[in-house]
Amino acid sequence: MDPQLPRDVLSVWIGRRAADTFVILRARWLPSAYKRWLEVAELTAPTISIGTLPFMFRLLT
């Protein structure tokens, strides 16, 4: 099934609820997960620079 189908077509499809939950949890966890990733990256690759990160991730720092 395609989770992009209109809600009225798949209104009771459990995958819709799962997709919604995934979006919510990802948004909740992204800032702290990315912060931790930066810490690990700085420890293992000291040449990393904020300027070389993708724009959307620079917004989180």
C-alpha positions, 0 to 999 in steps of 0.5 A, spaced: 500 500 500 502 507 498 502 511 504 501 517 500 494 515 498 489 520 500 486 519 507 479 517 505 482 511 501 486 508 507 483 511 513 483 505 517 490 502 514 495 501 520 501 503 516 498 510 516 498 510 523 505 507 523 508 512 518 505 518 522 508 515 528 515 515 525 514 522 522 513 524 530 518 520 533 524 522 528 522 530 529 523 529 536 529 525 536 533 528 530 536 534 534 539 530 540 541 524 535 544 529 530 548 532 536 551 526 538 553 524 531 557 531 531 560 529 537 562 522 535 564 525 528 569 530 531 572 525 536 573 520 530 574 525 524 577 532 527 577 535 520 570 536 520 567 543 519 560 545 520 561 549 514 562 542 510 555 540 513 549 540 509 545 546 510 539 543 514 544 540 519 547 547 520 541 549 523 541 544 528 548 546 531 
